[in-house]
Amino acid sequence: MKISLCMIVKDERGFLEGCVASAAGLADEIIVVDTGSGDGTDELAAGVGARVSRFPFTGDFSAARNAALREASGDWIVFLDADERLLPGYREALLASLARVPADVLGLRMLRYNFFATGGFYTGRELRVLRNVPGLEYRRRVNESATAAVAELGGRIEAAPVVFNHFGHTRPVAVRDAKARRYLDLMDQQLRAEPDDAVLLGYQGLILRTLGRFAEAERLSEQSVAAGAGHPVVWLFRGHVLRSLGRDADALRAYLRGLDAAQGENAALHTMAGVQYAVLGDHDRAREEFHTSRDQEPLFLHTDINLGLLAEAEDDWAGAARHYAAAGAANPGFFHDDLRGRSERDFYRPFYYETVFGYCGLGHHLGQARLRLAGSVPESGR
């Protein structure tokens, strides 16, 4: 079984080596498609053993990924971005999964944690592992995916027991906002071809709320659920927009509508319903939702953070410390913290978080719990 690691890069000199190092021992070849770097990323990639080709970017992410697919000779192809990292131990889990998947499985989704400079995060299952078969290709200019091609080939996609971290949101806010605006433009182009794409409409709403364009975000969110009310993801996105508007009860109802559409089988929606129950003061229901979420998705390592926050709210500092320590041991990425990120005027960043907006990063909360247990911090008198 030969594995190709494929990467699409542009000006990623600061991130690329860490990505390659995290995948050491996984890939038999590294394919890097450079879409126009000016910082020496291509030379650095060649220096770490990658086969580098150049592909001028035309605003079509699928075209760039398909260029990498054509270069790859492995039986399986793993796509990582330069600002992503496989967690230690999960390389072995991925190899074990690939060794035993049935022949009709053409793709695997890995669980990605997206981190901010302040330790906040959100998650998503990403299709990043593909069997190298004729006809398999990416489609769509933005939010590119090989899902449709897998279905047309009669294949299936399974979840892999693998976690990886994404640190792209730790870049300066100006860089992130510029990227968000580029994505909005590409999404507009995509929507001209598919105006009723409910998920893409909802995704535009998510981006707009993080740029402070709330009226537009709400309008697109409404269009999204009108176009795809039976799709759980559009209700997840709808809830995210509503909570950013301070409409907590409405956000909870949106998440519950999504769970109805998913017949109760959606770990992300259970997590967010739990967050909203916690915000609204119903800790018992929140705890129930968090446990259900973890039962459905055992790799939701942040469940311990949300349970720890409930314990903290109830002055159960021993329980809080226990949950926080478990989360940090499972994924050290939760401890990511950068003062440069905290000093930025990034008002809308917390809208991404899959926990309460007041979450301050795992290091803060674990340290607070341990200080409380040591009697080093006076009680608040609540």
N, C-alpha and C positions, 0 to 999 in steps of 0.2 A: 504494500500500500504506500504510494507516494503522495506527499502532500505539498501543495504550492501555497505559499503565503503571498497574497496580492495586496498591493497598496496603491492608492491614488493620492498623489501629493502635490503640494505647491507651497513653497516657502515654509517648510516644516523642519528646518535644521535643528531647532531647539527641542523637538519632540521625537524625531525619527529613531534615534539610537535607543531610547528607552522602550519604544514599541518593539523593535527587533529583539532586544534583549529579553523582553517578557515572553517572547515566543521561541526562545532558544530550546532546541531539542524537539520542536514540533514539526518544522517544515524542512523538506528536502531541497527546496529552491525558494528564492524570494524574488518576486516580480514587482518592480516599482514603475508605475506609469507617472511621469512628471508632466503636469499640465501647464508649466510655464514658470518654474522657480527662478528667482533672481538672487537667492541668498546662498547658493552652493548646495542646496539639498540634493541635487542629482549626483554631484561628486561624492558627497557624504554617503549616499545610498550605495554607490558603487564600492566605496571603501569598506562597507560592512557586508559585502558579498552579494549584493542584489544585482540582478540583471535589469538595467535601466533602459526604458524607452521613453521617447518624448511624444506627447500627444497634445496639440493645441486645443485648449478648452473653448468650446463654442456655446456654453450655457446648457449643455446636455450631459448630466451626470451619468446617465445610462451609457452613453457613447464611450465615456472614459472607462467605465467599469468593463464594458464589453471588449475594449482594447486590451485590458489586462487578462480577461478570459481567453482571448486568442493566443496570448503569450504563454499561458500556463500549460504544463505537461503533466501535472499530477493527477492522480485518481480523484482526489478531493481538493477543493480550493477553499482556503480560509481568507476572507477579506477582513483586514483591520485598517483603521485610519491611524495616521502617525501619532495622534494624541490619545490613543487607546492603549490599554495594557491588559494582558491576561493576568489573572491572579495566580500566584504560586499554587501548585497542586491541581489546578484545573486543566493544565495541559494534558496531564495523564487521564483526567476524566474525559476529555474530548477524544483522545486517541482510543480509549476503551469504547466510547460510544460509536466511533466510526468503524471499529472492528466488528461490531455486532449488529449494525442496523440492517434491516431487510433490504433487498435489492430495489424495491419500489420507492424507498426513501431517497429523495433527490436533494433534500436540504434540511439543515438543522438551524434552529433559532437558539441563540445564546442570550442570557440575561445581562443587560448592560446597566451599570450605574453611571449616571451623568452627574459629575460633581462641579460645584462652584467653589470659588476661592475661599468662601466662608464656611465650607463644610456642608452646605445644603445640597440636596440631591433630588433626582427623580429617576425612574427606571423605565425599561422597555425591553421586550423580547425582540431581538434583531436577527433577521435571516442573513447570516454571515458565512455559512458553511454550505457549499454546493458540490454535488457530485459532477465531475467533469464529463458531461455527455453532450453529443451533438444536439443543437437546437435550444440549449439552455442559454438564456440571455436576459439581460436587464431591460426594463422598459420604463418609460416616463422620464421627462427631462429633469424633474426634481422629485424628491421622495421616491427615488428609483427603487424598483423591486423586480425580483425574478419570480415572484409568486405566480403570476399568470402563466409564464412559460412552464413552470413545474406542473401546473394543472393540465395544460395542453398536452404535455408529454405523458400524462397518466400517472404522475408521481405524487408522493406525499411529502409533507414537511413535519418534522417532529421537533419537540423541545429537547435540547441537550442540557445535561446537568452541569452547566459551565457558566461562570460569572466572569465578566470583564469590566474594567473601569474606563470611563471616558473623561478626560480632563480639558476638553475644548472650551468649556465654559469658565475655566480659570483664567482665560485670556482677558485683557483689559476690556472694559465695558464698551468703549468706542469701537473696538474690533468686532465684538459680538453684535453690536447694533448694526454695523455696516453689513455684516453677513446676513442678519435678519432681513434687512431691506433688499439685499440681492435675492434672497429666497422668496420674498414676497413678489418680486418682479417675475421670477421664474414660475411661481405658482399662478400668477395672472396669465401667463402664456399657456400654461397647462389647462387652466380653467376655460380658456377660449375654445379649446378642443373638447373639453368635457365639463360643461357648465354645471352639471348636476352631481359632480363628484362630492358626495357628502363629507367624506373624511378630509379631503383637501380643503373644503370650505371651513371645516372645524379647525383644521391645523392653521389656516390663515388667522382665524380668530385668536388662537393661542399666541401667535407671534405678535399680533397687534396689541394685545393686552400688555405684553412685556415692553412695548414701546410707548405705553401710556395712551394709546388710541382706543379708549374704552368703548365709545359709542359704535365705532366700526367693528370692534371685536364682538360686541353683543349682537349687532345686526348679522354678521356672518355666522355666529353661533346659532342664531334662530334659523337662518337659511339651512344650515347644516342638518339640524334635527328635522326640519320640514322635508328635506330631501332624502333622509335616511333614518327615520325614526326607529326602524327595527335593528339598527346597527349599534351594538353596545359602545363602541369607541366614540361615536358622536355624542353620546350622553356623558361619557367621561370628559370629553373636551368641553361640553356645555357646562358641566359642574365646575371645571377649572375656571372658566370665564366668570361664572356667577360668584364664586368665592372671591375672586379678585375685585369684584364690585361691592363686596361687603354683604352680599345677599346669602348669608350662610344657610338659612332654612331652605331657600330655593336651590342652592347648590346640593344640599343633601337630597332633596327630591329628585334632582337630575341624576345623581349617582344611583339612587334606588330605581329610577326608571331604566337606567342602563342594566342594572342587575336583573330586572324583569326581562329585558330583551335577551340577556345572556342566560336566562333560566338559573340564575344564581351562581353560575360558573365563571367568575372573572375576579381574579385575585386583586387586580389593581382597583377595581370598583369597590370591592370590600374594604380595601385599605382606606380609600378616600371617604367612603361612608363612615368608617371609624373615626377618621380625622374630624369630620363634621359633627358627629355625635359628641366627640370630645370638646369641640369648640362650643357646642350648644349645652354642655354641662351634663350629658348623659354618659357617665363613665362606664357603666355596666354594658350598655349597648356598644360603646366604642370598643371595649375589651373583647367582646364577643366577635365583632367584625374583624379585629386584628387577628384573633386566633383562627377564624375561618380563612382569612387571607393566607396565613402561613400554612395552613393545612392544604390549601389548593396550590400554593407555590412555595415549596420548602426552601427555595433559594431567595425568598424575600427576607434578606438578612436584616433589613431595617425594621422589621416587625418588633425586634427587641428595643429599638429606639422609641417607637411609639408606645410600647408598653412601659418603657422607662419613664416617658413623659407623664403618663397617667399616674404612675407611682409617685413621681415628683410632685404632681399636683395634689396628691393625697398625703404628702409628707411622709411617705414610705421610702426613706432614703436608702435603706438597705436593699429593698427591691429595685429601686432605680439604679443603684450602683451595679447590681448584679446584671440587669438587662443591658446597661450601657457597656459594661466590660465584655459581655458576650458578643455584642454587635461589633465592637472594635477588634476583637480576636478573629472574628469571621471575615472582616474586610477592613484592613488598615486604611483604606481610602476614606472612611468616615472621619478620620482624624485630620484630613487635609485642611489646612488653615493658612492663609496668606494675608498678612497685614495690609499689603497693597490692595488686595481685593476688598478688605473691610473699609479702607479709607476712601474708596470710590463712591461717587454719588450714583448708586445703582438701586434706585428706589423700588423697582419692580421685580428684582431678582427673586424674592421669596415666593412669588406667584407660581414658580415651578415646583416648590418643595412638596414632597409627599408626606408632610407632617405639618404641624401647626406653624403659622407664619412666624411665631416668636422663637422658633428653634434657632439656637446659636452655634451649632456645631458640636460634635460629640466630645471634643476635648473639654469644652466649657461645662457641659452637663455632667460628665463623669467627674471632673474635678470638683464641681459644686457638691455633688452627692458625697464624695469622699470627705470633703471638708465638713459637711454637716455631720457625718457619722463621727468624725473626730472631735466634734464640738467646737470647731474653729470659727464657725459662722453663727451669729446669733439667730434665734428663731424669729420668724417674721411676725408672729402673733396672730396668724390667720385663725 
